[in-house]
Amino acid sequence: MIICLRTLSNEMVKKIDSSLYEDFKSHYFGDEILHRLDLCSMLKKKQPNGYYYCESSIVFGEKHAAEPDDAELVSLSKRLVENAVLKAVQQYLEETQNKTRQTDGSPVKTEEGASGSKNESDNDNSKKEP
């Protein structure tokens, strides 16, 4: 449950009901190493990558070169999704074109179709020979 409160300046402030996390106040969740702390504005327009507008950043030490940053992870994730969608659309188009050709009576020219018909003709020839 989120409780909305109004401040003296009539701004809305959201507060999470403490009863929801009471059981976890003394729970140890583990350690997380920080390389950078971003101060972001939730009131300004988000950046094109979907990240909140970053007012300022504080960098702690140097980041290991092998660890990608958030922007790189977002970019890679978007590329993976775009590639998957593109492959799915291409596969769908190929399947619908093949079905259209089959219903029109046109020969289907796919790798599977070509190799399948060759194997069938080889099997027919072997059956005819004694």
Secondary structure as UniProt FT lines:
FT   STRAND          2..6
FT   TURN            8..9
FT   STRAND          12..16
FT   HELIX           18..20
FT   HELIX           22..24
FT   TURN            25..26
FT   STRAND          36..41
FT   TURN            48..49
FT   STRAND          53..59
FT   TURN            65..66
FT   HELIX           70..104
FT   HELIX           111..128
//
